[in-house]
Amino acid sequence: MSIALLLTVGGLTSVGLYLITSRSLSRIILGFALLGHASVLALLMSGGPAGRAPIADGSGSDGFANPLPQALALTAIVISFGLTLFLLALASRQKDHTGDDLVEDDIEDSRIAEVKQ
């Protein structure tokens, strides 16, 4: 594993988590996109060094690449794409409904918090 890749995954994850905790939906969407990229990069790193084809002629298993991280990375890309589209639809609806993309406090949550105090 390369130190640069580890730092890149750590940086993408930390910036993504920071953006998700924001109140702006556009920042939340960017945060989820960065987390998706970090997960794909982490999965590709877990595959180890590049090798030969995973199934070549059926003889021996030494030197073959593991196809599972590649399959999981493809799945993570598809899920990240679907989540980004869903969040963009929510942001568009929020923009049409309120005129801005800020996530407001839930009135019911505020009421319950006041009752507990």
N, C-alpha and C positions, 0 to 999 in steps of 0.2 A: 504494500500500500504506500502510496506517495503522501508525503507530508502536505504537499500543496493541495492534493485532492481532499485530504482530511480537513484542512483549514477552509477550503471552499465549501464543503458540506456543512461545517460548523457555522460559517458565516451566513450562508443561505438560510439555514435553519433559524439562527438567532434573529436575523433581519425579518424573516417571515413571521416568526412568533411576535416580534415587536409590532409589525404592521397589523396583525390580526387583532391585537388588543386595542386598536384605534377605534374611534367612533365614526370614521368616514368609511362608507362602503367601498369607495374606490381603493382606499388603502387596504381594506380587508381582502378584496379580490386580488390585489398584487401580492399580499402576504400568502394567500393560499397558492398562488402560482409559484412563488419562490419555494414554498414547502414541497410542492410537487416536483420541481426541478431538483431540490436537494435529495428527495427520496429516490429519484431515478439515478442520480449520480452515486448515491450510496449503494444502490443495488448493483450498478455496474462495477463499482469498486469491489464488491463482495465476490464477484466472479473470478477474481484473481488475474494473473497475467494472461495475455492472449495465447491461445493454443490452437491446435488443429480443430477440424470440424468435430462436433460431439458424436456423430454417428458416421463413421467413414466406411469401414468394411467389416465391422463386427469383431475384429480381433483386438483383444486386450483393451484396457481402459487407461493405460498410462499415457499422459500427454494430451488427453482429450479435454476440450473445454466443457464447462458445466453449462447446459442450456437453461437451467432454472432461473438464474438471475436475469437473463435476457427476456424470458417470458414474463417474469414479474415486473421488469421495467416497462415492457410494452403495456401490461395491465395498468401500471401506475400512470402512464401517459394518458391512457384512455379515461381513467377515472378522474384525473386532474383536468382534462379537457371538459368532461361532462360537468364537473363541479364548477369550473370557471363559467361555463355557459349558464348554468343555473343561477349563480351569483350575479352575473350580468343581467339576467332577466329580473331578479329581485331588485337590483339597483335601479334598473330602468323603471320598474313599477313604483319604487320609492320616490324617484325623481318626479314622476308624473303625479303622484299622490300628494307629496309635501312640497315639492319645488327644490329640495336639496337632498344631499346624499348622507346626511348625518343620522346615525342610529340614535333614536331618542330613548329615554328611560321609559320602562313600562309602568303605566299608572297603577296597575294592580300590584306589581312588586313594591312600589313605593308605599301603597296603602298597607300591605302586609308588614313591611318593615316598621311603619309607624305603630301598628297594633302591638308588635312584639316588644317595643320599647316602653 
